[in-house]
Amino acid sequence: MIKSKFIAVGIATTMLFSGCKTKDLKMSEVKENHSNDKKIVVYQVFTRLFGNKNTNNKPWGTIEENGVGKFNDFTDKALHEIKDLGVNYIWYTGVPHHALVNDYTAYGISNDDPEVVKGRAGSPYAVKDYYNVNPDLAVDPAKRLEEFEALIKRTHNAGLKVIIDIVPNHIARKYEGKSNPEGVKDFGADDDVTVEYKRDNNFYYIPNEHFEIPDGDIPLNGEKNNLIDGKFDENPAKWTGNGSRKFKPDQNDWYETVKVNYGVRPDGSKDFPELPAGFDQKSYQEHFAFWQDKDVPNSWKKFRDIALYWTSKGVDGFRYDMAEMVPYEFWSYMNSSIKMKNPNAFLLAEVYNPNEYRNYIRLGKMNYLYDKVETYDKLKDVIRGKSSPDELNNIQRGMSDIEHHMLHFLDNHDEQRLASPEFAGTPERGKPLMVVSATISTSPTMIYFGQEVGEAGNEDAGFGKRSRTSIFDYIGVPNHQRWMNDGKFDGGKLSESEKQLRDFYKRLLNFTIESDALMGSFEEIQSANRQNNTGYDALLYSYARWSAKQKLIVIVNFSSEKESEFDLKIPSSLISKWNLKDGSYVLVDKLYLKSKTYLTVKNGEGSARVKIKPSESFIYEVN
């Protein structure tokens, strides 16, 4: 999540609430099994922006001026085209009802104070009502939940599965559950507000202090609004979402949210049962059974019930915002409950501390974590000329026991757009990064809507600034809108280069979800070529992927300027594993089916002549 327009998500880990950081347990090095037969591809859409046809793009524009997308914009045609791109899951970002600056009082929804809302459209990570959806996204706000339920059904009919966000670490400062099921009380309804901490309080309090709005930006860029009066009624003040204990948070704090209490005392100690030794090797069924007779904090139950509510409506999985700021014992409790209802639930967590990865996977029962601080950051450094691709070898080696659980991406709502000047610079320079991201491991691949047509995030949206597509404002997404073509979803307004880019993504993603080898073994051949190949240029990278049915050699050229021609070395160790006899084998590129060369095996070692253009990639299959 980006909680501030000044702070990138990768920096957010420096603000972690210390009580939620876990000890680095010694985990077994047994490689975990994965049940999926083929690779998974996730298509993230910012739901508010996807269907918006308005191209006005006025900074700080209203919903009337700049427009907004709706659930109904995800037509059968749109979903078919997403599926046809090579996608299995859609992550509908920003669905739960969050704080925003728009008047829905006619529908029984209170107005939100612009002084504790970021932007005009609001942050999707300041959820106001977990049992309903964002009224902006509905044609008829009174039937907003029904419209989302219809979208779930359309998505499933298109052969796709549904992911939505859950944000357990924090909620909007003005949470109001207008759609609570019978017996469900709002967060904080039963809290003892006279003390800083009590285990079953949902929040942490600052007794005898009123909340004060932080100094900084002028709300709504100075626009007049009856609710802008320099104050927000919160007495006593609560801890802010990022763990700030100040009654007047800093403008760079997550001041629009309050931190949820999971039974972690202010000194960081845990006020709940801990998992016994050896539970890193236990199944989710055993985790579920462990919690059945345990007394757990009230916030645990509230979020479990929220997750099961959406599971019952057909949601197939969740992306958990800032999961690392919540103890892994809670995740064991919640995720095991979800998996008892849906064993195939897709559970993705935002965790950025590599020392914690195995805890959240094995003890927290997460399916997948972001591979952000290692593979993503390294690829970004490579394309910006700050690192050698050779270092990817160590990353793969270090995560060999959990590689399947480390989801790969190059673009999402938090990060600078792949095609932006701050990242790859052009969509074409991003192509070799995408090939590596999608083929180097068995983990799922995620792309962000517009990435496949070169969206660069050039808009000044108001609160959100260029290089990222704003999550805080009403704005259009130009390249995506050209593909959308006024709701035809046929790419009719794309340039020729944008059409070619989308064709590249379609070829790559469809290959990955069908390839047997990509769910098999990995071996780097970079070292053999770097050490023994004088023609092997500095920005080349290569590795092998294989299974019993398929053998692949992947070669990418990260250079956007230099063409390379060389004899690729295939070391004897790999030739032996592949059981290749001396002789000649045809290599055919599976991306475009145009490039063909020959692997010659002599005395148990292999060699193949390769000529590769700038920013080009080959996925050679051995025949």
Secondary structure, DSSP 4 states (H G I P E B T S, - for coil): ---SSS--GGGGGGG--GGG---------PPPP---SS--EEEEEEHHHHT-------TT--HHHH----GGGS-HHHHHHHHHTT-SEEEEET-EEE--SS--GGGTPPPPPGGGSSTTT--TTSEEEEEEE-GGG-SSGGGHHHHHHHHHHHHHHTT-EEEEEE-TTEEETT---SSPPTTPPPTTTT--TTSS--TT-SB-EETT----PPSSSPGGGG---TT-SS----SSEE-BTTS---SS--TTS-TTEEEBP-SB-TTS-B-SPPPPTTGGGS-HHHHHHHHTT----HHHHHHHHHHHHHHHTT--EEEETTGGGS-HHHHHHHHHHHHHH-TT-EEEE----GGGHHIIIIIS--SEEE-IIIIIHHHHHHHTTSS-GGGHHHHHHHTTTTGGGEEEES--SSSPPTTSTTTTSSTGGGHHHHHHHHHSSSS-EEEETTGGGT-------SSS-TTS--SSS----HHHHHHHTTTT-S-TT--HHHHHHHHHHHHHHHHHHH-SGGGSEEEE-HHHHHHH-TT--TTEEEEEEE-SS-EEEEEEE--SS--EEEEEEE-HHHHHHTTPPSEEEEEEETTTS--EEEEEEETTEEEEEEEE-TT-EEEEEE-
